[in-house]
Amino acid sequence: MKRSLVLCSAGIFALTLLTGCSSSSDETAADASSANAPSSNAPTASDAAQSSIDASTTSQAPVDTSTVIATNEFTVPGHKDDKVTVGIQSLKVEGKTMTLQYVLTPDFSSVSDSESISIYDMFSNNSPHTTLVDRENLKEYRVISDTGRTWASDSVLTSTINHEPVIWWGVYAAPEDGNESFDIRVIDSMPEFNDVPVTR
C-alpha cells in the first residue's frame, strides 16, 4: 500500500513538472510572437514611401548655374510684377531621344522670399510648352507625350523659392535631319533662344 502511494505521488510530481515546462514554453513563445508583431505606432512601408515622396518634392538640390550658355527673361503672363529668368544649360542627343535642360529663377513681387513657387506658377498656372524649332527643315519638336504622361519635369511638384534656381528638363525625339542646333521657344511672350547647339 505504501509503495502504491509513493508511485502515485511520484507520478503526480512528474506530471506537475511537465505541465510547468509546457506552460513556461508557451509563455516564452507568446512573448516572442508579441515582440515580433508590428507595433501600432511603428512606421509602415507606405509611410516610408510617402516620406520619401514628400522629401523629394519639398527640397531641391543646389543647382549649378555655371553651365548656363544663354539667358533671357520673361514676365509671367497676367502678373506684370513677377518675372522669371531662363538659363539654357544643354540640348543633348542620346540614341532616339534628345533632352533639353534649362534653369528657371523666379523673381516674384507677389510672394514672400520664403514662399514656395512651382514651375506651374512661373508659367501662370500652366506647364511649359517649350518648342524646338528647325527653320531650315520647317519642323518643330515638342516634348514626348505617351498615354497622357509627358516626358518632362513635374511642373506642379517641382518648386523653389524667390531668387533660387530650379531645373526644368524635357525629352524630345532625336533630330530627323542631323541638326547641329535648334532655336528654342520657351514661352511665346519671350524672344527665342537662337542657334542653341546640339551635343552628342
C-alpha positions, 0 to 999 in steps of 0.5 A: 500500500505504501509503495502504491502511494509513493508511485502515485505521488511520484507520478503526480510530481512528474506530471506537475513538472511537465505541465510547468515546462509546457506552460513556461514554453508557451509563455516564452513563445507568446512573448516572442510572437508579441515582440515580433508583431508590428507595433501600432505606432511603428512606421509602415512601408507606405509611410516610408514611401510617402516620406520619401515622396514628400522629401523629394518634392519639398527640397531641391538640390543646389543647382549649378548655374555655371553651365548656363550658355544663354539667358533671357527673361520673361514676365509671367503672363497676367502678373506684370510684377513677377518675372522669371529668368531662363538659363539654357544649360544643354540640348543633348542627343542620346540614341532616339531621344534628345533632352533639353535642360534649362534653369528657371529663377523666379523673381516674384513681387507677389510672394514672400522670399520664403514662399514656395513657387512651382514651375506651374506658377512661373508659367501662370498656372500652366506647364511649359510648352517649350518648342524646338524649332528647325527653320531650315527643315520647317519642323518643330519638336515638342516634348514626348507625350505617351498615354497622357504622361509627358516626358518632362519635369513635374511642373506642379511638384517641382518648386523653389523659392524667390531668387533660387534656381530650379531645373526644368528638363524635357525629352524630345525625339532625336533630330530627323535631319542631323541638326547641329542646333535648334532655336528654342521657344520657351514661352511665346511672350519671350524672344527665342533662344537662337542657334542653341547647339546640339551635343552628342 
